[in-house]
Amino acid sequence: MNARLWVFVHGGPVKITLRPGQSLSSYACSQHEEGWSDEYQEWHFTRGLVERTTSEDGTDCDGRHSSHSTSTCEVASLRAGPMVEGVVYPDWAPVCDGQRDYRAEAAGY
């Protein structure tokens, strides 16, 4: 059985299909008036479970910030999450997450 789900990539919804054992990823980066930003997402399907890993990194007027998270969704819940503009996204369950504020770390916080 394949896993079919909606994901939000590059500013809009995209429907992806994962075969058992398959991974897909997306990467985007941009420059803006306060610096730069990048975003990486990966989805992996195995044993009836889709795992999503995300990471974001970038700079703005407050300095560099980065974050990461991992969440999972059972195949039965791929169409049980929030509906946004007619698209039903997965009901992701958080596994772990973290963030860094490089300027705050340099200041000893």
C-alpha positions as CSV (number, residue, x, y, z in Angstrom):
1,M,0.0,0.0,0.0
2,N,1.2,3.5,-0.9
3,A,0.9,6.6,1.3
4,R,-0.8,9.6,-0.4
5,L,-0.7,12.9,1.4
6,W,-0.8,16.7,1.0
7,V,2.2,18.7,2.0
8,F,2.9,22.4,1.9
9,V,6.0,23.1,-0.3
10,H,7.3,26.3,-2.0
11,G,4.3,28.3,-0.9
12,G,1.5,25.9,-1.8
13,P,-0.1,22.5,-1.4
14,V,1.4,19.5,-3.2
15,K,0.1,16.0,-3.2
16,I,2.8,13.3,-2.9
17,T,2.8,9.5,-3.1
18,L,5.3,7.4,-1.2
19,R,5.9,3.7,-1.8
20,P,6.9,1.6,1.2
21,G,10.6,2.4,2.0
22,Q,10.6,5.5,-0.2
23,S,11.8,9.0,0.9
24,L,11.1,12.3,-0.9
25,S,12.6,15.7,0.0
26,S,12.2,19.4,-0.8
27,Y,14.7,22.2,-0.4
28,A,14.2,26.0,-0.9
29,C,16.4,28.9,-0.2
30,S,16.0,32.7,-0.7
31,Q,17.6,36.0,0.0
32,H,15.5,38.9,1.4
33,E,16.1,42.4,2.8
34,E,17.2,41.2,6.2
35,G,19.4,38.3,5.1
36,W,18.6,34.8,3.9
37,S,16.5,31.7,4.7
38,D,16.4,28.1,3.7
39,E,13.9,25.2,4.4
40,Y,14.4,21.5,4.1
41,Q,11.6,18.9,4.4
42,E,11.8,15.1,4.0
43,W,9.1,12.5,4.2
44,H,9.8,8.8,4.6
45,F,7.2,5.9,4.5
46,T,7.8,2.6,6.3
47,R,5.6,0.1,8.2
48,G,2.4,2.1,7.9
49,L,4.0,5.3,9.2
50,V,5.1,8.5,7.5
51,E,7.9,10.4,9.2
52,R,8.4,14.1,8.4
53,T,11.6,15.9,9.2
54,T,12.0,19.6,8.7
55,S,14.8,22.1,9.2
56,E,14.9,25.9,8.8
57,D,17.9,28.2,8.9
58,G,18.4,31.8,8.2
59,T,19.1,35.4,9.3
60,D,17.1,38.5,9.9
61,C,17.5,41.7,11.8
62,D,18.0,39.8,15.0
63,G,20.8,37.5,13.7
64,R,20.8,33.9,12.8
65,H,18.1,31.4,13.8
66,S,17.6,27.7,13.1
67,S,15.0,25.1,14.0
68,H,14.3,21.5,13.3
69,S,11.5,19.0,14.0
70,T,10.5,15.4,13.4
71,S,6.9,14.2,13.4
72,T,5.0,11.1,12.4
73,C,1.6,10.2,11.0
74,E,-0.1,6.8,10.6
75,V,-1.4,6.1,7.2
76,A,-5.0,6.1,8.6
77,S,-4.5,9.7,9.7
78,L,-3.1,11.2,6.5
79,R,-6.4,12.8,5.8
80,A,-7.4,13.6,9.5
81,G,-5.5,16.9,10.1
82,P,-6.3,20.5,9.5
83,M,-8.2,21.6,6.4
84,V,-6.7,24.7,4.8
85,E,-8.4,26.2,1.7
86,G,-10.1,22.8,0.9
87,V,-6.9,20.7,1.4
88,V,-6.8,18.3,4.3
89,Y,-3.3,17.8,5.6
90,P,-2.0,14.9,7.8
91,D,-2.5,14.8,11.5
92,W,1.2,15.0,12.5
93,A,2.2,13.8,15.9
94,P,5.4,15.6,17.2
95,V,8.4,13.4,18.1
96,C,11.1,16.0,18.8
97,D,12.0,19.5,17.9
98,G,14.6,22.2,18.7
99,Q,15.8,25.6,17.9
100,R,18.8,27.9,18.1
101,D,19.2,31.6,18.4
102,Y,22.8,32.2,17.7
103,R,22.9,35.8,18.9
104,A,21.4,34.8,22.2
105,E,23.9,32.0,22.6
106,A,26.8,34.3,21.9
107,A,25.4,36.7,24.6
108,G,25.4,33.8,27.1
109,Y,21.7,33.1,27.3
